[in-house]
Structures are given as C-alpha cells and as structure tokens.
Amino acid sequence: MTLSTPSEACNVSVASTINSIHSSSQLSRHDSIRKKATENYVAPANKKRKLYDDHLTTLAEGLKLGDCVGIKIHEVDRTTTDPKILPCLIVWKEKKHEDYVFKIVCQFGQLDKGFGIESLIPMQAACPVELKSLKLDELKDISLIEASKLFVRGSVNGATCDCKSLCATKHCPCKKANVKCSTKCHSKKGDCKNKE
C-alpha cells in the first residue's frame, strides 16, 4: 500500500476543481445556446398564434344573430358528389373567456351543441331561401350527423335509416318513404332488402 504525499493529494484536488469548473462553464454555455434557440423558435410561433387569434376574434365579432354560416359536413356523412357544407343560421352568440360560442339552426332543426368560430364558414352571400323563412320556435334539437345526413339525402328524397333488420317492413324510414336505401344508410350491412 502506497501512501500519497500531501503534494500529490493537492494536485489531485486541483485537477478535479479545474475539471468541475471546465464542465460547469461548458454546461452553462450549452444552456445559454439552448435558451436562445428556444426563444428563436417560440417567438415566431407565438406571433403567428396571436395573429390567428386576432383574426378569429375579428371574424366572431363581425357575425351577428341571423347571419348565415356553414358547417363542414364530415366525409363519412357524405359521398364525393354530395354537398360539403351544411348551411345554418346563428340564433345565439356568447363570449366565454376569450372565445365565442354560437348556437345555430339548419332547415331540419337546432343543432344540439355549440360551435366555436373556427368551425363556422361565413355564407352571407349564399344563404338559402329555406333558412330565411324558418320558424325558429317550431324547431327541435338535432345532432350535426343527423342534420348532415338529412341535408345530403334530403335533397334527393328526405329519408335515411340505420336499421338493424332487413329494411323489409314499414319500420324502415326509407321503405316507409318509398325510396331505396343508399350508401349512407347502415353502410356496412350487406343483407338489406331495400337496395337497388
């Protein structure tokens, strides 16, 4: 066993101190570079987000009760040749915190949930006549999916179904309306008796 002299112990402690100073200065240098990179990345993103939020606020403040707007119909609720937008009227508008919430009606009823401004498409120039002549107090609540199906199919025949049976009796809305079931009726069911 060798004993180290005080001068050797001193050299080891000086070397470890120099290494720790060197590594801490390197660490702080990396931290400052990372911090600057983060600032350079986040600043333009925040600026774009603020511009987008300001645009939505301006758009929301410009819409008023009775204005015609559209809601996008999801691809699963329509075919490629069907309309892509469901026309609606604004019947209620409220500001919650920083966002606006709108209640809207279509020709088939009042949509059962509120929508944010990012879901609405202004359509003042292309408002259908059916919407302008709606009697709002007679409308019932309806889901967006159901309204979309009625709008897409309703323009042709006004009936859709989601039957679990064979669509062979008058319990089927399509059979009752004397029309054939389409691809929007129980689309995965292969044994429907009311198909063309």
N, C-alpha and C positions, 0 to 999 in steps of 0.2 A: 504494500500500500504506500502510495506516494502522497506526501503532504504538499500542498501548494503553498507557496510563499505569499506574503501579503501583496507583493507587487504583481504576481500572476493573477490573484483574485481581483485586484484593482483593474487590471487590463480587461478581464472578462466582463466586469460590471460596466466599464466604459464602452466596450464594444456593444453590449446589449442595450445600453442607453442610446447610443448612436443609431442602432438598428430600429429601435422603437420610435425615435424622432423622425427618422427617414420614412418609416412606414406610415406614421401619422400625417406627415406632410403630404405623402402620396395619396393617402386616403382623403384628406381634405381637398386636394386638387381634383380628384375624381368626383367628389361630392359637388364641388362648385361647377364642374363641367356638366354633370347630370342635372343640377338645378337649372342651369342656363338652358340646356336642351329642353327640359320640361317646360320652362317659361316660353321658349320659342315655339313649341308645339301647341301649347294650350291657348296662348293669346289669340292666334287667328281663328281657332275653333270657337272660342268664346265670342269673338267678334261676329262670326257668321251666325252663331246661335242667337245673338242679340238682334241681328238684322232680321232673321226668320221670325222671332217672337214679335218684333215690332210690326212686321208685315201682317202676321196673323191678327194682332190686336187691331190694326187699322181696318182690316177686312171685316172683323167681327163687329166693330163699332159702326161700320157702314151698312151692315144688314139690319133691317128692322122688321117688325111684325108684318106679316102679309107678303113678304118678299118670296119670290120663287127661287128655290135652291134644288140641287140634285144630290142624290146619294149613290155612290158607285155600287152596282149590283155585282156580287162576287161571281167568279167564273163557274162555281159549282151550281149556281142557281140559274144559269142561262146557257144557251148554246152560242156558238160563234156568230150566228146571224141575228140573235136577239139584241134588244136594246141594252146598253151598258150602264145607263144612268136612270134612276127612278126619280121622276120629278115630284117635288114636295113644296109645301108652303110652311113658313115659320109661323107658329102660333104662340110661342113662349120663348123668352130670352132672359137669362140671368147670369150675372157675373159672380163667379165663385173664386175667391182669392185672386189670382191673376188671369184665370181662364174664363171663357164664356161657355155656357151650356145652352143648347137650343132644343126645344121640343118641336117636332114637325109632323105634318099630316100629309098623306098621299090620298089619291082618289078612293082607296079601299079602307082607310081608317087612320087613326092616330098611331104613329109608331110608339111602341111601349117603352122605349128608353130614350134618354137624352143623348145628344151628339155634340162633340166639340167642333170648333171651327175648321180644324184640319180635315174633318170628314165631309164637309159641305162644299158643293161646287155652285157658285153663283150662276143663276139662269134667268135673270130678269128679262132678257131679250127674247127668250124662247119658252115662255110659260104657257102650258097647255090650257085650253079653254075649260076643260073639266075641272081643273083646280080652282079657277077663279069663281066658279059657280057652286062650290061645295058648301053644304050646310054643316058647319063645324059641330053644332050641338048634337047632331044625329050620328056622328062617327064613333065607332067602337075602337078599342085598343087592338093593335095587330103587331106581330113581330116583323122585323125587316125581312127575314127569309120568306115568310108567308106573303108579305106585300110584293116582294120581288117576283115570286112565283106567279102571283095573280097578275102582275103587270106584264110579265113575259108571256104567259099563256093567255091571260085575259084579253090581250089584244087580238087573239085568234078566236078563243071560244069561252073563256072565263072559268074554266074548271081544271083543277088538279086534284090528285089523290095521293094518299100514302097508305093504301090498303094493304093489309096483311093476308087477305084472302085472294081469290082468283079474279076479282073485279067482274063477276058474272051476274051480280044482283044489283038492285037499285040502291043498295047501301053505298056503293061506289059513287062519289060525286061526278066522275066522268061519265059513267054509264047512265046516271040519272039525268045529266045534261045532254045525253045522246051524242057524246063525242068519244073518240078513241083516246086511250091513254097514250101519253107521249114519253119522251126520254126523261122528262122532269118529274114524272110520276114513278114512285118506287123503282128507281133506275136499275137496281141490282136484281130485281125479281124477274125471272125468266118465264114463269108459267102463267102470266096474265092472259085472260080470255078476251080482253077488250082491246087488243092491239091490232094494228093494220097488218 
